[in-house]
Amino acid sequence: MFEAGVILFWLALSLMVGVFAHVRRSRDGVGWFFLALFISPMLAGILVAILHEGRPRLAGDVSRTQRTFAILAWAIIGLVIYSQYH
């Protein structure tokens, strides 16, 4: 069985792939998050990095989604750090 820290680290990396896909490549961040979660954050990150940019998004949509992803990312990072010390 995996340790809690490994699982949280996997979640954090998957979330980073989703954020990168959404912010830098104008792709569906949630879809890429789940793809990274199931196959591998490294493989999904490579795939999204080599793809061309998707369609542009509206400025309001990006900022709201960026805030949501940032909150989730910090929450997962906090859980990883917390699990390492308890």
N, C-alpha and C positions, 0 to 999 in steps of 0.2 A: 504494500500500500504506500502511496506517495505521502510525503510529509506535507503539512499544511503550507509551509513556506514555498515549496516547489509548485504547488497548485496556484498559490497567489501570484508567484512570479510568472507563471504561464499566462494567467489572466492579465497581468500588467503588460506583458509583451504583446498579447493579442489586442489589448486596448490601444497600445501605441500604434500597431498596424492599422487599426480602424481610424485613429486620428490622422495618421499620415495619409491614408487613402482619401479621407474626406477633405482635409485641409489643403494638401499639396497636389493631389491628383483629381480633385472634384469628382470623386467616386462615392458610392454608397458606403459610408463608414461602418454602419451597423452590419451590413452584409460581410464586409471584409473582416470585421471583428469576429463574427461567427465562423467564417472560413478559417481564420488563423487559429481560433480556438479548437477546431476539429482536426485540421491537418497538421499545422505547425506554424508558429509565429514567424519562424525564419523563412519557410517556403512561401507563405503568403506575403511576407514583406518583400521578398525578391520579386514575386509576381507583380505586385502593385507598383514596385519601383521601375520595372521594365515596361509597363503599360503606358500608353500615351494618356494625356490628360483627358478627362471626360468633359461633358458640357459645363459651361460656367454656371455658378449658382448666384442667387441674389445675395447681396451683402448682408441683409438682415438674417437670412437663414444660416449663413456661415457663422456669424458671431454667436447666435443662440446655440447652435450645435457645438461650436468650439467650447463654449462655457460648460455645456453638459458633459462633453468628453473630458474636459479638464477636471471637473468635479469628480467624475468617476475615476479618472487616473490617480488623482491625489488620494482618494479614498482607498483604492487598491494598494497604492504605495504605502499608505499609513498602516493598512492591515498587514502587509509584508513585514514592515519594520516592527510592528507590535508582536507579530507571531515569532519573530526571531528572539525577542527578549522575554517572552513568557511561555 
